[in-house]
Structure formats: structure tokens, C-alpha cells
Amino acid sequence: MKLIAGLGNPGPRYRNTRHNAGFAAVDRAAEKLNAEFVREKYRALLAETEWKGERLVFMKPMTYMNLSGESIARAVRYNNVELCNLLVVVDDVNLELGRLRLRPEGSAGGHNGLKSIIDRLGSEEFPRLRIGVGQSRGAVLRDHVLSTFAPDEKPVAEKTVARAADAALCFVEFGIGKAMTEFNTGPDRNGGAE
């Protein structure tokens, strides 16, 4: 079983914010496989399917970003998911808009959602996909991540979310190494790979 967990905040107020890039990417990946978020479990919304001969679960914790680890740790433990088969998809203000960065493990890097997951799992050894949402331009960090994309940023943001969905599915089919090779590239002006 592979578990793809996108991080974000629930509710319409946060729907199109930078902080919900993880939700958006997981929504897009599930949509590509006709999997619908119709099940609630582990304080999360789940979309489940079989793909490439394997059980695949997409997950969106409904605990709010800073408590994401509660839901994810429950799902991992209940389903005996090996941490190498968990991919966490998050926004990253330290990456320029349009850039993706996959890693097989690592620190929270200042991201409270990742910090919660690391604390609850007791490990940093799980793959993660960071989606560049751009640095704040003088705004307080909290205000920046809870803001929507500016009109000139939206086309790049949408293409980046689509690439993140493809990266997640590449991870499922081929593993983290192949996904890193294919998707750890810089953005061009149109949000595609260089």
C-alpha cells in the first residue's frame, strides 16, 4: 500500500491559499485516477483506489496544518504502512514559485505540518514532495502562506500543482529515485520544467 498525504487547512476560507498546495496536488492526482474523497477516517478525508496492482490511498488531514501528524500517524500505524511508502506533499515558501523538490527523508525545514508528522511518527525517514509557493514579499510569513496567489502567479501555480500530481503518481509507480530525477527541476516562466 502507498499513502499519499497532502497537507492543508480544511474549509472554504483556505481553499485556494498557498498553504493548501498539498491538498490541491493530492486532489489533482486522485482526480487523474477517478478516485473520490468520499471516506472519512483518521480525522482525514480519504480517496482509495487500486493502481498499477497496488492499493493507493490519498489523504487530506482535516486537523489543520499544524496537527497533520495526528491523522497521518494513525493511518500509517493502522495500515502498517512502511515509511518509504508514505509521500507527504506540502507547500514550501523557501522554494520559488513553480519549483518542486522531492526528498527521501529530511528535517521539517521550519514547516509546522512536517514537524507534526515527524513528532508523531518519531522519524524523519519518509519521502516528501515540497511545492514552491514563493517567498513573502515583505509580508508576515503567516499572512503570506494564508494568502491566495496573485493573478500573475495563478497560471504558474496551477501548472506546478499539476506537475506535483504527476510527481506523486511517478513516486507510486517507480519510487522516490525516479520521481526525484524527473521532477526536481527548476520552473520556467510558464510553470513547466526547465
Secondary structure by P-SEA (a helix, b strand, c coil): cbbbbbbbbbcccccccccaaaaaaaaaaaaaaccccccccccbbbbbbbcccbbbbbbbbcccccaaaaaaaaaaaaaccccccbbbbbbbccccccbbbbbccccccccaaaaaaaaaaccccbbbbbbbccccccccaaaaaaccccccaaaaaaaaaaaaaaaaaaaacccaaaaaaccccccccccccc
